[in-house]
Amino acid sequence: MKSITKWLTAALAVLVVVLVANGAAALRAQEKPHGKPAMTKEQAAKAYAERIAMFKKTFPTAKVSLAAALATVEKQEAKSKIHSVEYTLTKEGKLTIEVGLLAGDKFAAVYVDPDTGKASAAKSHEEEEDDEEEGEEEDEEGEEHGKGGS
């Protein structure tokens, strides 16, 4: 009887450890990178509604058409093939025209200012992801957009 009690106690202890570890893993899975908590459905819906409102406000002010942006990028990136073009919002809420390219065997993007028609240099998707990660790190440190630093 004592051996059964010891065995049940040990099994219960293992079960508790496994449940605690799984609970902690589930909580970590709900967090965004850099320890930011995941948005609730209400927060996500509110953020989406705000982006749609910002788009509706900024879109009518665009002076450059998608066709003009395409023509600019075709001249600038003659060796690449365009696969998409769309108006998008930056994280800061600024309207931009994103032109998707296939440059060799890599995907890239060129961003065209909808007010001036000026196109950026082509950036591969890997470069964009690196820039986004650096921007998040700078936001956390409070140094981006003139919030701190020198």
N, C-alpha and C positions, 0 to 999 in steps of 0.2 A: 504494500500500500504506500509506503514511504517513497519507493522508487517511482511510482505513478505520479505522486504529488510533485516530486522534484522534476519529473519529465514535463508535466503540465505547466509548472511554474516557469521552466526554461522556455517552453514553447510559447507561452503567453508573453514572456519578456521579448522574445524574438519578434513576435507579432507586433508588439507595441513599437519596437524600434523600426520595423518596416513601415508601419503606418505613419509614424512621425516623419520618416525620411520621405515617403511619398507625398505627404502633406506639404512639406517644405519645397519639394520639387514642383508641385502644382502651383504654389505661390510664386516661385521664381518664373515659371512658364507664363504667368499672367503679367509679368513685368516687361516693359520695353527695355531695349538695350540701355546701358548706362544707369540702370536702377530706377527708371521712371515707371510709375505705375501705369497699367493699362487704362485706357479711357472706358468709362461706362457707356452704355448704349445711348443714354441721354446726352452725354458730353460729345460723343461722336456725331450724333444727329445735329446738335447745336453748332459744332465746328463746320459740318458740311453745309448747313443753312447759311452760315456766315460767309463761307467761300463762294457759294452760289450768289449771294447778295453782292459780294465784292465783284464777282465776274459781271453780273448784270449792270453794275455801276460803271466799270471800266471798259467793257467791250464796246459800247457805242462811241467812245472817244478815240478808238484806234484809227489812225490816219493811213496806215499801210494795209492793203488787202493781202489775203493769202496768196493770190496770183503774183503780186509784186514781190512778196517775200520769196516765193519759189524762184522767180526770175533772178533775184539777187543771189540766192544760194547756188543756183545752177551755174552762174558765172564764176562765183568764188570757188566752188567745189566741183569743177568740171569732170574730174575723174571718178566722182562718187555717184551713186544712184540714189535718188530720193524715193523713200517708201512711205512717208507720211508727213502731214503738216497740220498743225492745230494751234489755236489760241490756248494758252495756259496761264495760270497764275503762279508766281513765285511764292515762296513761303512768306515773303513780306507783303503779299497781296498786289504785286505789280503785274500788269498784263504783259505777256510776251508771246512771240510766235515761235513755236518749236518745230524745226524741220528735221525729221528723222532721215538718216543716211545709211547706206551700206557702202562702206569704204573698204574695198578689198573683201576680206572675210570678217570684218568687224562692224558692229553697229556703232553709230556716232550720232551726235545731234549738233545743230547749229541754232543759236537763238537770235532772232531778229527783233529789234526794238520796234514796236508797232507805231511809234510816234515819228521816228527818224528814218526807219528802214535800214539802219546799220546792222550788219550781221557780225556775230562773234566768230572766232575761229572754231573749227569743228572740234568737239570733245568726244572721246570714246566714252562708252557707258561706264567703263572702269574708272576713268578720270572723274566722271560726275559723281559716282559713289564715294570716291576718296574725298572730293570737295564737300559733299554732304556730311560725311563723318567729321571732317575738320571743322565745319561750321557748327555742328552740334557741340563739339568740344569747346569751341570758342564761346558759344552761347552759355555753356555751363560756367565758364570762367568769367563771363560778363565783359569780354573784351571786344566782341563784335558789335558793329553799328555804333561805335563811339560811346559805349557804356562804361568803359574803364580804360586802363592801360595808360599810355603816354599821351 
